[in-house]
Amino acid sequence: MKRLIHWLVTLILIAAAPIPSMAGEKITLLLDWFPNVDHLPIYVASQRGYFSEKGISIQIISPSETSDALKLSASGNVDIAIAYEPQVIVGASRGLGIKVIGRLIGHPLTTLLYLNGRGIEKPEDLEGKKIGYTVPGMMDVLTDAFAGINGISGYTPVNVGFSIVQSLTAGKVDAVMGAYKNYETVELRQRGFDARFFALEEWGIPDYDELVFISGKKAAEQKAPLLKLFAEIVQRAIEETRANPEKALEDYFKAIPEAPREMEREAFKLTMPLYAGSQVPDRDAWRKFADFALKFGLIEKEVDVDCLFHPVKD
């Protein structure tokens, strides 16, 4: 797909306009994927100078692997990374020192994607099929959970990484876990394919935050005011995006001129309702997902979700 064109390292350096409290502060932000409209509010904030007016210089980096977010944030190699709620819970259960500092997409985008006309109409039809997955350590275990819930006793997992559409259309896999309802469906339709999907939240997977901002524990402690300010800026940009979507989309295309405009416009329409309503996570929803993860084997060790949020509240 075009969003998988190798924008391997997209750097946005924003000149700092110093203010007394945050003068000269720098933030490195690692995306979860190549730049796309899921990230649009960040680029809106960048283009409109919301970071620079607070004295912040931000460097936005694309990942080289889909699993980079957890390891690079936990190790302190980046200040902030965009990750997925299931990925965060899996990482926390393995002892990674990470904190959730904000939200970007407040509901699942992830689907189990397949093509119409290839013998798949219900989850049980995936029995014995090849199912691709995108993010090792997260989408593969989510596939196992989906299979267990929906009566799929055997299938062959295949790591397709960023090559979702290519793998599916070439017949290398029969379905892909980790494809987004707002992107791959659009691209496939534009290429003449009839894309179908199983929405996870409709097939036994609890509702969750698709994209969240995380930091390593050290950064969360040492840069707490800066990270809080970052989240506030993002929320401001989300609200202004909702208020004037066309202007926000123009700002995004200025920041990412190589973006495929026709596809991104269609994807944006599907994404708009899913941007986070606030930067405060729903702790009850996170507990529900963590309980689900433990029950269905996504994690082996129970996770105290209250310890994931920054700042931790009693």
VEXGU-215935 format. One record per residue (C-alpha): residue in one letter; x, z negated, y. Coordinates in steps of 0.5 Angstrom, whole numbers, plus 2048, in hexadecimal, padded with zeros to 3 digits. Layout:
# residues N
<node aa="A" u="X" w="Z" v="Y"/>
...
# end
This chain:
# residues 314
<node aa="M" u="800" w="800" v="800"/>
<node aa="K" u="802" w="801" v="807"/>
<node aa="R" u="803" w="7FA" v="809"/>
<node aa="L" u="808" w="7FA" v="803"/>
<node aa="I" u="80C" w="7FF" v="807"/>
<node aa="H" u="813" w="7FB" v="807"/>
<node aa="W" u="812" w="7F7" v="80E"/>
<node aa="L" u="817" w="7F3" v="80A"/>
<node aa="V" u="819" w="7EF" v="810"/>
<node aa="T" u="815" w="7EF" v="817"/>
<node aa="L" u="818" w="7EB" v="81C"/>
<node aa="I" u="814" w="7E9" v="822"/>
<node aa="L" u="818" w="7E6" v="827"/>
<node aa="I" u="814" w="7E3" v="82D"/>
<node aa="A" u="818" w="7E1" v="833"/>
<node aa="A" u="817" w="7DA" v="835"/>
<node aa="A" u="814" w="7D7" v="83B"/>
<node aa="P" u="817" w="7D0" v="83C"/>
<node aa="I" u="813" w="7CA" v="83D"/>
<node aa="P" u="815" w="7C3" v="83D"/>
<node aa="S" u="813" w="7C1" v="836"/>
<node aa="M" u="814" w="7C7" v="832"/>
<node aa="A" u="81A" w="7CB" v="836"/>
<node aa="G" u="81E" w="7CF" v="832"/>
<node aa="E" u="81A" w="7CD" v="82B"/>
<node aa="K" u="81B" w="7D3" v="825"/>
<node aa="I" u="816" w="7D4" v="81F"/>
<node aa="T" u="817" w="7D8" v="819"/>
<node aa="L" u="811" w="7DA" v="816"/>
<node aa="L" u="811" w="7DD" v="80F"/>
<node aa="L" u="80B" w="7E2" v="80D"/>
<node aa="D" u="808" w="7E2" v="806"/>
<node aa="W" u="808" w="7E9" v="806"/>
<node aa="F" u="80A" w="7EF" v="80B"/>
<node aa="P" u="806" w="7EF" v="811"/>
<node aa="N" u="7FF" w="7F0" v="811"/>
<node aa="V" u="7F8" w="7EE" v="815"/>
<node aa="D" u="7F8" w="7E8" v="811"/>
<node aa="H" u="7FE" w="7E6" v="816"/>
<node aa="L" u="7FA" w="7E9" v="81C"/>
<node aa="P" u="7F9" w="7E2" v="820"/>
<node aa="I" u="801" w="7E1" v="81F"/>
<node aa="Y" u="802" w="7E8" v="822"/>
<node aa="V" u="7FD" w="7E7" v="828"/>
<node aa="A" u="800" w="7E0" v="82A"/>
<node aa="S" u="807" w="7E4" v="82A"/>
<node aa="Q" u="805" w="7EA" v="82E"/>
<node aa="R" u="801" w="7E5" v="833"/>
<node aa="G" u="807" w="7E1" v="834"/>
<node aa="Y" u="804" w="7DA" v="831"/>
<node aa="F" u="80A" w="7D8" v="82E"/>
<node aa="S" u="80F" w="7DA" v="834"/>
<node aa="E" u="80A" w="7D6" v="839"/>
<node aa="K" u="80B" w="7D0" v="835"/>
<node aa="G" u="813" w="7D1" v="835"/>
<node aa="I" u="813" w="7D4" v="82D"/>
<node aa="S" u="817" w="7D9" v="82A"/>
<node aa="I" u="814" w="7DC" v="824"/>
<node aa="Q" u="817" w="7E0" v="81E"/>
<node aa="I" u="812" w="7E3" v="819"/>
<node aa="I" u="815" w="7E5" v="813"/>
<node aa="S" u="812" w="7E9" v="80D"/>
<node aa="P" u="814" w="7E6" v="806"/>
<node aa="S" u="818" w="7EA" v="801"/>
<node aa="E" u="814" w="7E7" v="7FB"/>
<node aa="T" u="80D" w="7E4" v="7FB"/>
<node aa="S" u="80F" w="7DD" v="7F9"/>
<node aa="D" u="814" w="7DC" v="7FF"/>
<node aa="A" u="810" w="7D8" v="803"/>
<node aa="L" u="810" w="7D2" v="7FF"/>
<node aa="K" u="817" w="7D2" v="7FD"/>
<node aa="L" u="81A" w="7D4" v="804"/>
<node aa="S" u="815" w="7CF" v="808"/>
<node aa="A" u="817" w="7C9" v="803"/>
<node aa="S" u="81E" w="7CA" v="804"/>
<node aa="G" u="81E" w="7CB" v="80B"/>
<node aa="N" u="820" w="7D2" v="80C"/>
<node aa="V" u="81A" w="7D3" v="810"/>
<node aa="D" u="816" w="7CF" v="814"/>
<node aa="I" u="80F" w="7D1" v="813"/>
<node aa="A" u="80D" w="7D6" v="80D"/>
<node aa="I" u="806" w="7D9" v="80B"/>
<node aa="A" u="804" w="7D7" v="804"/>
<node aa="Y" u="7FE" w="7D6" v="800"/>
<node aa="E" u="7FA" w="7D0" v="7FF"/>
<node aa="P" u="7FA" w="7D1" v="7F7"/>
<node aa="Q" u="802" w="7D2" v="7F8"/>
<node aa="V" u="803" w="7CC" v="7FC"/>
<node aa="I" u="7FF" w="7C8" v="7F7"/>
<node aa="V" u="803" w="7CA" v="7F1"/>
<node aa="G" u="80A" w="7C9" v="7F5"/>
<node aa="A" u="808" w="7C2" v="7F7"/>
<node aa="S" u="807" w="7C1" v="7F0"/>
<node aa="R" u="80E" w="7C3" v="7EE"/>
<node aa="G" u="811" w="7BE" v="7F3"/>
<node aa="L" u="812" w="7C3" v="7F9"/>
<node aa="G" u="812" w="7C0" v="800"/>
<node aa="I" u="80D" w="7C4" v="804"/>
<node aa="K" u="808" w="7C2" v="809"/>
<node aa="V" u="802" w="7C6" v="80B"/>
<node aa="I" u="802" w="7C6" v="813"/>
<node aa="G" u="7FC" w="7CB" v="814"/>
<node aa="R" u="7F8" w="7D1" v="812"/>
<node aa="L" u="7F7" w="7D8" v="813"/>
<node aa="I" u="7F2" w="7DB" v="80E"/>
<node aa="G" u="7ED" w="7D6" v="80C"/>
<node aa="H" u="7EA" w="7D9" v="806"/>
<node aa="P" u="7EC" w="7DD" v="800"/>
<node aa="L" u="7EE" w="7E4" v="801"/>
<node aa="T" u="7F1" w="7E4" v="7FA"/>
<node aa="T" u="7ED" w="7E8" v="7F4"/>
<node aa="L" u="7EE" w="7EB" v="7ED"/>
<node aa="L" u="7EE" w="7F2" v="7EF"/>
<node aa="Y" u="7EC" w="7F8" v="7EA"/>
<node aa="L" u="7EA" w="7FF" v="7EB"/>
<node aa="N" u="7E3" w="801" v="7E9"/>
<node aa="G" u="7E2" w="806" v="7E3"/>
<node aa="R" u="7E8" w="803" v="7DF"/>
<node aa="G" u="7E3" w="7FE" v="7DA"/>
<node aa="I" u="7E3" w="7F8" v="7DF"/>
<node aa="E" u="7DC" w="7F5" v="7E1"/>
<node aa="K" u="7DD" w="7EE" v="7DF"/>
<node aa="P" u="7E3" w="7E9" v="7DF"/>
<node aa="E" u="7E2" w="7E9" v="7D7"/>
<node aa="D" u="7E4" w="7F1" v="7D7"/>
<node aa="L" u="7EB" w="7EF" v="7D9"/>
<node aa="E" u="7EC" w="7EC" v="7D2"/>
<node aa="G" u="7F3" w="7EF" v="7CF"/>
<node aa="K" u="7F4" w="7F3" v="7D6"/>
<node aa="K" u="7FA" w="7F3" v="7DA"/>
<node aa="I" u="7F9" w="7EF" v="7E0"/>
<node aa="G" u="7FE" w="7EF" v="7E6"/>
<node aa="Y" u="800" w="7E9" v="7EB"/>
<node aa="T" u="803" w="7E9" v="7F1"/>
<node aa="V" u="806" w="7E2" v="7F3"/>
<node aa="P" u="80A" w="7DF" v="7ED"/>
<node aa="G" u="809" w="7D8" v="7EC"/>
<node aa="M" u="802" w="7D8" v="7EF"/>
<node aa="M" u="7FE" w="7DF" v="7EE"/>
<node aa="D" u="800" w="7DF" v="7E6"/>
<node aa="V" u="7FE" w="7D8" v="7E5"/>
<node aa="L" u="7F7" w="7D9" v="7E9"/>
<node aa="T" u="7F6" w="7DF" v="7E5"/>
<node aa="D" u="7F7" w="7DA" v="7DF"/>
<node aa="A" u="7F2" w="7D6" v="7E2"/>
<node aa="F" u="7ED" w="7DB" v="7E3"/>
<node aa="A" u="7EE" w="7DE" v="7DC"/>
<node aa="G" u="7EC" w="7D7" v="7D9"/>
<node aa="I" u="7E6" w="7D6" v="7DD"/>
<node aa="N" u="7E3" w="7DD" v="7DC"/>
<node aa="G" u="7E4" w="7DD" v="7D5"/>
<node aa="I" u="7EB" w="7E2" v="7D4"/>
<node aa="S" u="7EF" w="7E0" v="7CE"/>
<node aa="G" u="7F4" w="7E5" v="7CF"/>
<node aa="Y" u="7F7" w="7E9" v="7D4"/>
<node aa="T" u="7FE" w="7EC" v="7D6"/>
<node aa="P" u="801" w="7E9" v="7DC"/>
<node aa="V" u="805" w="7EE" v="7E1"/>
<node aa="N" u="809" w="7EC" v="7E7"/>
<node aa="V" u="807" w="7F2" v="7EC"/>
<node aa="G" u="80A" w="7EF" v="7F2"/>
<node aa="F" u="808" w="7F3" v="7F8"/>
<node aa="S" u="807" w="7F9" v="7F4"/>
<node aa="I" u="7FF" w="7F7" v="7F3"/>
<node aa="V" u="7FC" w="7FE" v="7F5"/>
<node aa="Q" u="801" w="802" v="7F2"/>
<node aa="S" u="801" w="7FE" v="7EB"/>
<node aa="L" u="7F9" w="7FE" v="7EB"/>
<node aa="T" u="7F8" w="806" v="7EC"/>
<node aa="A" u="7FE" w="808" v="7E8"/>
<node aa="G" u="7FB" w="804" v="7E2"/>
<node aa="K" u="801" w="7FF" v="7E1"/>
<node aa="V" u="7FC" w="7FA" v="7E1"/>
<node aa="D" u="7F4" w="7F9" v="7E0"/>
<node aa="A" u="7F3" w="7F4" v="7E6"/>
<node aa="V" u="7F7" w="7F0" v="7EB"/>
<node aa="M" u="7F7" w="7E9" v="7ED"/>
<node aa="G" u="7F9" w="7E8" v="7F4"/>
<node aa="A" u="7F6" w="7EE" v="7F7"/>
<node aa="Y" u="7F2" w="7ED" v="7FE"/>
<node aa="K" u="7EB" w="7EE" v="7FF"/>
<node aa="N" u="7ED" w="7F0" v="806"/>
<node aa="Y" u="7F3" w="7F5" v="804"/>
<node aa="E" u="7F3" w="7F8" v="7FE"/>
<node aa="T" u="7EC" w="7FA" v="7FD"/>
<node aa="V" u="7EC" w="7FD" v="804"/>
<node aa="E" u="7F3" w="801" v="802"/>
<node aa="L" u="7F0" w="803" v="7FB"/>
<node aa="R" u="7E9" w="806" v="7FE"/>
<node aa="Q" u="7ED" w="80A" v="803"/>
<node aa="R" u="7F1" w="80D" v="7FE"/>
<node aa="G" u="7EB" w="80F" v="7FA"/>
<node aa="F" u="7EB" w="809" v="7F5"/>
<node aa="D" u="7E5" w="805" v="7F3"/>
<node aa="A" u="7E7" w="7FE" v="7F4"/>
<node aa="R" u="7E4" w="7F8" v="7F1"/>
<node aa="F" u="7E6" w="7F1" v="7F1"/>
<node aa="F" u="7E4" w="7EA" v="7EE"/>
<node aa="A" u="7E4" w="7E5" v="7F4"/>
<node aa="L" u="7E7" w="7DF" v="7F1"/>
<node aa="E" u="7E2" w="7DA" v="7F5"/>
<node aa="E" u="7DD" w="7DD" v="7F1"/>
<node aa="W" u="7E0" w="7DD" v="7EA"/>
<node aa="G" u="7E2" w="7D5" v="7EA"/>
<node aa="I" u="7E7" w="7D4" v="7EF"/>
<node aa="P" u="7E6" w="7CF" v="7F4"/>
<node aa="D" u="7E6" w="7D2" v="7FC"/>
<node aa="Y" u="7ED" w="7D1" v="7FF"/>
<node aa="D" u="7F1" w="7D3" v="805"/>
<node aa="E" u="7F4" w="7D9" v="803"/>
<node aa="L" u="7FA" w="7D9" v="808"/>
<node aa="V" u="7FD" w="7D2" v="80B"/>
<node aa="F" u="803" w="7D1" v="80F"/>
<node aa="I" u="808" w="7CC" v="80C"/>
<node aa="S" u="80F" w="7C9" v="80E"/>
<node aa="G" u="814" w="7C5" v="80A"/>
<node aa="K" u="813" w="7BE" v="80A"/>
<node aa="K" u="81A" w="7BD" v="80F"/>
<node aa="A" u="817" w="7C2" v="814"/>
<node aa="A" u="810" w="7BF" v="814"/>
<node aa="E" u="814" w="7B8" v="816"/>
<node aa="Q" u="819" w="7BB" v="81B"/>
<node aa="K" u="815" w="7C0" v="81E"/>
<node aa="A" u="80E" w="7BD" v="81E"/>
<node aa="P" u="80C" w="7BE" v="825"/>
<node aa="L" u="80E" w="7C6" v="825"/>
<node aa="L" u="80A" w="7C7" v="81E"/>
<node aa="K" u="804" w="7C4" v="821"/>
<node aa="L" u="805" w="7C8" v="827"/>
<node aa="F" u="806" w="7CE" v="823"/>
<node aa="A" u="7FF" w="7CD" v="81F"/>
<node aa="E" u="7FB" w="7CC" v="826"/>
<node aa="I" u="7FE" w="7D3" v="828"/>
<node aa="V" u="7FC" w="7D6" v="822"/>
<node aa="Q" u="7F5" w="7D3" v="822"/>
<node aa="R" u="7F4" w="7D5" v="82A"/>
<node aa="A" u="7F6" w="7DC" v="827"/>
<node aa="I" u="7F1" w="7DC" v="822"/>
<node aa="E" u="7EB" w="7DA" v="827"/>
<node aa="E" u="7ED" w="7E0" v="82C"/>
<node aa="T" u="7ED" w="7E5" v="826"/>
<node aa="R" u="7E6" w="7E3" v="824"/>
<node aa="A" u="7E4" w="7E3" v="82C"/>
<node aa="N" u="7E7" w="7EA" v="82D"/>
<node aa="P" u="7E9" w="7EE" v="826"/>
<node aa="E" u="7EB" w="7F4" v="829"/>
<node aa="K" u="7F0" w="7F2" v="82E"/>
<node aa="A" u="7F3" w="7ED" v="828"/>
<node aa="L" u="7F4" w="7F3" v="824"/>
<node aa="E" u="7F7" w="7F7" v="829"/>
<node aa="D" u="7FC" w="7F2" v="82A"/>
<node aa="Y" u="7FD" w="7F2" v="823"/>
<node aa="F" u="7FF" w="7F9" v="823"/>
<node aa="K" u="803" w="7F8" v="829"/>
<node aa="A" u="807" w="7F3" v="825"/>
<node aa="I" u="807" w="7F7" v="81E"/>
<node aa="P" u="807" w="7FF" v="820"/>
<node aa="E" u="809" w="801" v="819"/>
<node aa="A" u="802" w="7FE" v="816"/>
<node aa="P" u="7FD" w="803" v="813"/>
<node aa="R" u="7F8" w="803" v="819"/>
<node aa="E" u="7F2" w="805" v="815"/>
<node aa="M" u="7F3" w="801" v="80F"/>
<node aa="E" u="7F5" w="7FB" v="813"/>
<node aa="R" u="7EE" w="7FC" v="817"/>
<node aa="E" u="7EA" w="7FB" v="811"/>
<node aa="A" u="7EE" w="7F5" v="80E"/>
<node aa="F" u="7ED" w="7F2" v="815"/>
<node aa="K" u="7E5" w="7F2" v="815"/>
<node aa="L" u="7E6" w="7EF" v="80E"/>
<node aa="T" u="7EB" w="7EA" v="810"/>
<node aa="M" u="7E7" w="7E7" v="817"/>
<node aa="P" u="7E2" w="7E2" v="814"/>
<node aa="L" u="7E8" w="7DF" v="80F"/>
<node aa="Y" u="7ED" w="7DD" v="815"/>
<node aa="A" u="7ED" w="7D5" v="815"/>
<node aa="G" u="7E8" w="7D2" v="819"/>
<node aa="S" u="7ED" w="7CC" v="81B"/>
<node aa="Q" u="7F4" w="7CA" v="819"/>
<node aa="V" u="7F1" w="7C4" v="815"/>
<node aa="P" u="7F1" w="7C5" v="80D"/>
<node aa="D" u="7EB" w="7C2" v="80A"/>
<node aa="R" u="7EE" w="7BD" v="806"/>
<node aa="D" u="7E8" w="7BC" v="801"/>
<node aa="A" u="7E8" w="7C4" v="7FF"/>
<node aa="W" u="7F0" w="7C3" v="7FE"/>
<node aa="R" u="7EF" w="7BD" v="7F9"/>
<node aa="K" u="7E9" w="7C1" v="7F6"/>
<node aa="F" u="7EE" w="7C7" v="7F5"/>
<node aa="A" u="7F4" w="7C2" v="7F3"/>
<node aa="D" u="7EF" w="7BF" v="7ED"/>
<node aa="F" u="7ED" w="7C6" v="7EB"/>
<node aa="A" u="7F5" w="7C8" v="7EB"/>
<node aa="L" u="7F6" w="7C2" v="7E6"/>
<node aa="K" u="7F0" w="7C3" v="7E2"/>
<node aa="F" u="7F2" w="7CA" v="7E0"/>
<node aa="G" u="7F9" w="7CA" v="7E0"/>
<node aa="L" u="7FC" w="7CD" v="7E6"/>
<node aa="I" u="800" w="7C6" v="7E7"/>
<node aa="E" u="802" w="7C1" v="7E2"/>
<node aa="K" u="803" w="7BB" v="7E7"/>
<node aa="E" u="7FD" w="7B9" v="7EC"/>
<node aa="V" u="7FE" w="7BA" v="7F3"/>
<node aa="D" u="7FC" w="7B5" v="7F9"/>
<node aa="V" u="7FA" w="7BA" v="7FE"/>
<node aa="D" u="7FA" w="7B5" v="803"/>
<node aa="C" u="801" w="7B5" v="803"/>
<node aa="L" u="802" w="7BD" v="804"/>
<node aa="F" u="7FF" w="7BD" v="80B"/>
<node aa="H" u="803" w="7BC" v="811"/>
<node aa="P" u="802" w="7B7" v="815"/>
<node aa="V" u="800" w="7B3" v="80F"/>
<node aa="K" u="7FA" w="7AF" v="811"/>
<node aa="D" u="7F8" w="7A8" v="80D"/>
# end
